Amino acid sequence: EVQDSSFFLDEDGRNDQDREWRADLRYFFLPVGAGANSVHAQCRFPARFVLVKRSLDLSNADFPSVDCPDLLAYQARISAKSIWVVFVSDYLNNPASAFGHVLLYFGTDTGREKMLTDYSVGFEADIQGMSAAKYIPRGLSGGLIASYRIAPLYDRVRKYEREEQRDLWLFHLQLNSDETDLLVKHLWELKDVHFHYGFFQGNCAQKILSL
């Protein structure tokens, strides 16, 4: 699904998964400071690093020790202990929201009174400054650009519930701590990746399910 070449460590990685796998393994073993850029592959692709270690029955001790302060700060900020699917009810005043909206909520499990300060992630098209006459045909044809966007839950409650008077329904996902950690790490891998967005192909529900 990813067109962005920055998501792959082999120049043909998008089309050849075997070549990408070998490139991943090679880059994960590079010493600190080596490679094509200043961000080590262990820090850029932490979920992929977990999968490589599991598949080859390796541990951190088998690889160079790499510090990833930005990744650690991100994980501490999200601090997810549970993950919930959030369905936002339909909003007929906006054609793009006629079928509702789907996002994920990362619960820190610190109590309902602190839920609003926890984080959420949605797959959202960039339509800023775009009139309905422009974004509707682009959305129908898959011509919008979108990405995964992280924001505190209160930002989305303010928009959907307070401003648009829409209901938000939360459904708990039965994920263990390892699965939760892997999802959060994979979201980090997707933070700079852009996708084509379409109402019928590549919409918010499909991309949240993909994540």
Secondary structure, DSSP 4 states (H G I P E B T S, - for coil): ----GGG-SSTTTTT-HHHHHHHHHHHHTSPTT-SSSSS-HHHH-HHHHHHHHHHHT--GGGS-----HHHHHHHHHH--SEEEEEEEPP-TTSGGGTT-EEEEEEE--S-GGGGGGSEEEEEEE--TT--HHHHHHHHHHT-EEEEEEEEEHHHHHIIIIIIT---EEEEE----HHHHHHHHHHHHHTTT--EEE-SSSS-HHHHHHH-
